């Protein structure tokens, strides 16, 4: 019997990556989100409109779902401004309730075999203080406000009651094709570059102090979701995900500039969030001049411009504590996929240009 996976949050970054990985592997994919995903074109992908914040609507939407064997849960509720919401009690409770609404709604319609839940480095307390270097999956929980724990504790309890397996994945900075989402840098970099070009300026690096970082390509995350769903040793385990290397923005910046047809100028520390939002009129002129898909700045950057300021260390005079995770555990378990981070960023910038999202 063909396996059927429900991808929850399918219009988002990880949801798109996971849906593509499962569809390419021949699975029947139900792509669930509030709005129809625009990057899923496989014939074995079916869309399901789903509002996880409404328990009754969720129950109705899931009532007729038959044969779901696997779930990849990637949905997230974020408050405007992004970072300040990460410890907000309302945001924490909303994300916990969303997962509960889904799993309770599926109880009568599906016989689940496995659920993959997405977390991230906030699990290691990255936003409240220095992390252990490298962060390992085996270390004790860092006690801080975080919706991950609400979701994980409910998932573990529910999985034990309903007799299905689960895997938790913790990717680093995810890089992919989606625009208008909460945390994806290529669309923000592309918009920033287009505005700089229109103003006759080079692509100055806008961030603060130098730092080393890790990222992960969304194609790797999608394939890891597929691997977790089909690998016995992954049951009940938690795994970090990265491309397998570290990078520096200033070392990567010339390749990004070259991909976008710009020269690299001297560093110019500025808030990307403020810079792009103050140039809506200029962006609309760029859209018209280059015959781009007619998206507003908000439709392009979502909340990711705030994420850019964080990742670029804007305003930091001292290097933030390092945020490195170990991927030894998942490598030893058999998932060894890697990506060149510089090539990953440039690949997705080219993809955005080919789809006329950025010039």
C-alpha positions in Angstrom: 0.0 0.0 0.0 1.3 3.5 -0.9 2.4 5.5 2.1 0.6 8.8 2.7 2.2 11.7 4.5 0.5 14.8 5.8 2.8 17.8 5.6 1.6 20.4 8.0 2.7 24.0 7.3 3.3 23.1 3.7 3.4 26.7 2.4 6.4 27.4 4.7 10.1 26.8 4.1 10.5 23.3 5.7 7.0 22.2 4.7 7.8 22.9 1.0 11.2 21.1 1.3 9.6 18.1 3.0 6.7 17.8 0.6 9.1 17.9 -2.4 11.3 15.2 -0.9 8.4 12.8 -0.2 6.7 13.5 -3.5 10.0 12.7 -5.4 10.2 9.5 -3.5 6.7 8.5 -4.8 4.7 9.1 -1.6 1.1 10.4 -1.7 1.4 13.9 -0.2 -1.3 15.9 1.5 0.0 19.5 1.8 -1.8 21.3 4.6 -1.7 25.0 5.3 -3.9 28.0 5.5 -2.9 29.2 2.0 -2.2 27.1 -1.0 1.6 26.5 -1.4 2.9 28.0 -4.7 6.0 25.9 -5.0 4.5 22.4 -5.0 3.8 21.2 -8.5 4.2 17.4 -8.2 1.1 15.5 -9.4 1.0 13.3 -6.3 0.6 16.4 -4.0 -2.9 17.3 -2.8 -3.8 20.5 -1.0 -5.7 20.7 2.3 -6.8 24.0 3.7 -6.1 23.8 7.4 -6.3 26.4 10.2 -4.6 24.8 13.2 -5.7 27.6 15.6 -9.3 26.6 15.2 -9.9 23.2 16.9 -13.3 22.7 15.4 -12.3 23.6 11.9 -9.2 21.4 12.3 -11.4 18.5 13.3 -13.7 19.0 10.3 -10.8 19.3 7.9 -9.2 16.1 9.1 -12.4 14.1 9.4 -12.3 12.8 5.9 -8.6 12.2 5.8 -8.1 8.5 5.3 -4.9 6.4 5.2 -2.5 9.0 6.7 0.5 7.0 8.0 3.0 9.8 8.5 3.0 13.4 9.5 5.7 16.1 9.2 4.8 19.0 11.4 6.5 22.2 10.4 3.8 24.8 11.2 4.7 27.7 13.5 2.9 30.8 14.8 5.1 33.9 15.0 4.2 37.4 16.3 5.1 40.5 14.2 8.7 41.5 14.9 9.7 37.9 15.3 12.4 37.8 17.9 10.5 39.4 20.8 7.8 36.8 20.4 10.0 33.8 21.0 9.5 34.0 24.8 5.9 35.5 24.6 3.4 33.4 26.7 0.7 33.8 24.1 2.9 32.7 21.2 4.2 29.7 23.3 0.7 28.5 24.2 -0.7 29.1 20.6 2.0 26.8 19.1 1.4 24.2 21.7 -2.4 24.2 21.1 -1.9 24.0 17.3 -0.1 20.7 17.6 -2.6 19.4 20.1 -5.5 20.4 17.8 -4.0 18.5 14.9 -3.1 15.3 16.7 -6.5 15.1 18.4 -8.2 15.7 15.1 -6.3 12.8 13.5 -7.2 10.3 16.1 -10.4 9.0 14.5 -9.3 9.2 10.8 -5.8 7.8 10.6 -3.6 5.1 11.8 -0.3 6.9 12.4 3.0 5.2 12.1 5.4 8.2 12.6 5.5 11.9 13.2 8.4 14.2 12.5 8.5 17.4 14.6 10.7 20.4 13.8 12.5 22.4 16.4 15.7 24.4 16.2 18.6 25.9 18.2 16.1 27.8 20.5 15.9 24.3 22.1 19.4 24.9 23.4 18.6 28.4 24.8 20.3 30.3 22.0 18.1 33.4 22.5 18.5 33.6 26.3 22.3 32.9 26.8 25.4 31.2 25.6 25.0 27.6 24.3 27.2 24.7 25.0 29.6 24.3 22.1 28.8 22.2 20.2 25.2 21.7 21.3 24.5 18.0 21.5 21.1 16.3 21.5 21.9 14.4 24.6 22.4 17.4 26.9 19.8 18.3 29.5 17.0 20.7 28.6 17.8 24.3 29.0 15.0 25.6 31.2 13.5 28.7 29.5 10.2 29.8 28.0 9.9 27.9 24.7 7.0 26.3 22.8 9.2 23.4 21.8 8.8 21.8 25.2 5.0 22.1 25.2 4.9 20.4 21.8 7.5 17.7 22.6 6.0 16.7 25.9 2.5 16.4 24.3 3.9 14.5 21.3 5.8 12.0 23.5 2.7 11.4 25.7 0.3 11.1 22.7 2.7 8.8 20.7 3.0 6.4 23.7 -0.8 6.3 24.1 -1.5 5.8 20.3 1.5 3.6 19.6 3.3 5.5 16.9 6.9 6.6 16.4 8.3 10.1 16.2 11.6 11.9 15.4 12.6 15.5 16.3 14.8 17.5 14.0 16.7 20.6 15.0 18.0 22.4 11.8 20.2 25.4 12.0 19.6 28.5 9.8 17.5 27.1 6.9 18.1 28.4 3.4 15.5 27.8 0.6 13.2 29.3 -2.0 10.2 30.6 -0.1 9.4 34.3 0.1 7.1 35.9 2.5 8.0 33.5 5.4 9.3 34.2 8.9 12.9 33.1 8.6 14.5 32.8 5.2 17.4 35.0 4.2 17.8 34.7 0.3 14.6 36.8 -0.5 15.8 39.5 2.0 19.3 39.6 0.5 17.8 39.7 -3.0 15.6 42.6 -2.1 18.4 44.4 -0.3 20.6 44.0 -3.4 18.0 45.2 -5.8 17.4 48.4 -3.7 21.1 49.0 -3.5 21.5 48.6 -7.3 18.6 51.0 -7.9 20.2 53.6 -5.7 23.6 53.2 -7.5 25.3 51.6 -4.5 27.5 48.5 -4.1 26.4 45.6 -2.1 27.8 46.6 1.2 27.7 44.1 4.0 25.2 45.5 6.5 26.0 43.5 9.6 28.1 43.9 12.7 31.1 42.1 14.1 32.5 39.0 12.3 31.2 35.6 13.4 31.2 32.1 12.2 27.8 30.5 11.6 26.1 27.3 10.4 23.3 26.9 7.9 21.3 24.1 6.3 19.8 23.8 2.9 16.1 23.1 2.9 16.6 20.2 0.4 18.7 18.5 3.1 16.0 19.2 5.7 13.4 17.7 3.5 15.4 14.6 2.8 16.1 14.2 6.5 12.4 14.2 7.2 12.0 11.4 4.6 14.9 9.5 6.1 13.5 9.9 9.6 10.1 8.6 8.5 11.6 5.4 7.0 14.5 4.6 9.3 14.0 2.3 12.3 16.9 3.7 14.3 15.4 7.2 14.1 12.4 6.3 16.1 12.2 8.3 19.3 15.4 10.2 18.6 16.3 13.9 18.2 18.9 15.1 15.6 20.6 18.3 14.8 20.9 19.3 11.1 23.5 21.5 9.3 25.1 21.6 5.9 28.2 20.1 7.6 30.4 23.2 7.6 30.7 26.7 9.1 30.8 30.0 7.1 31.5 33.7 7.5 29.2 36.3 6.0 32.2 38.5 4.9 33.9 35.5 3.2 30.6 34.5 1.5 29.6 38.1 0.5 31.6 38.4 -2.7 29.9 35.2 -4.1 26.5 36.6 -3.2 27.3 39.9 -4.9 28.6 38.2 -8.0 25.5 36.1 -8.2 23.3 39.2 -8.1 25.6 41.2 -10.5 26.9 43.7 -8.0 30.3 44.8 -6.7 31.1 44.5 -3.0 31.5 47.8 -1.2 32.9 48.7 2.2 30.9 47.5 5.2 28.0 49.7 5.9 26.4 48.7 9.2 22.6 49.2 9.0 19.4 47.5 9.9 18.2 45.6 6.9 14.7 45.6 8.4 14.6 49.4 8.5 16.4 49.8 5.2 14.0 47.7 3.1 10.7 48.8 4.7 11.6 52.4 4.1 11.8 51.8 0.3 8.4 50.4 -0.7 7.9 52.9 -3.5 11.4 52.2 -4.9 10.7 48.5 -4.7 7.4 48.9 -6.7 9.3 50.8 -9.4 11.9 47.9 -9.5 9.0 45.4 -9.9 7.6 47.4 -12.8 10.9 48.0 -14.5 12.0 44.4 -14.4 8.6 42.8 -15.0 8.7 40.9 -11.7 5.9 39.0 -10.1 3.9 41.8 -8.5 4.7 41.3 -4.8 4.9 44.0 -2.2 7.9 44.2 0.1 5.9 42.5 2.9 5.0 39.7 0.5 8.6 39.1 -0.3 10.3 39.4 3.1 7.6 38.3 5.5 9.3 38.6 8.9 12.6 37.5 7.5 14.1 41.0 7.5 14.1 41.0 11.3 15.8 37.6 11.1 18.4 39.1 8.8 19.3 41.7 11.4 19.8 39.0 14.0 21.8 36.7 11.7 24.0 39.6 10.4 24.7 40.6 14.1 23.5 44.2 13.3 24.4 46.5 16.2 26.7 44.1 17.9 30.0 45.5 18.9 31.2 42.2 20.4 30.8 38.8 18.8 27.6 37.1 20.0 28.1 33.7 21.7 28.8 30.9 19.1 25.8 28.9 18.0 27.2 25.6 16.8 25.5 22.2 16.9 27.0 18.7 16.5 25.7 16.6 13.7 27.7 13.5 14.7 24.6 11.7 15.9 22.7 11.8 12.7 25.8 11.1 10.6 26.5 8.0 12.7 22.9 6.9 12.3 23.3 6.9 8.5 22.2 10.2 7.2 25.3 11.9 5.8 24.0 14.4 3.3 25.9 17.7 3.1 25.8 21.0 1.2 28.3 23.8 0.4 26.7 26.7 2.3 28.0 29.4 -0.1 26.6 27.4 -3.1 23.3 26.9 -1.3 22.7 30.6 -0.8 23.7 31.4 -4.4 21.5 28.6 -5.7 18.4 29.9 -4.0 19.2 33.5 -5.1 19.4 32.3 -8.7 16.1 30.4 -8.2 14.4 33.6 -6.9 15.7 35.4 -10.0 14.5 32.7 -12.4 11.0 32.9 -10.9 11.0 36.7 -11.3 10.7 37.3 -7.5 13.8 39.4 -7.5 15.6 41.1 -10.5 
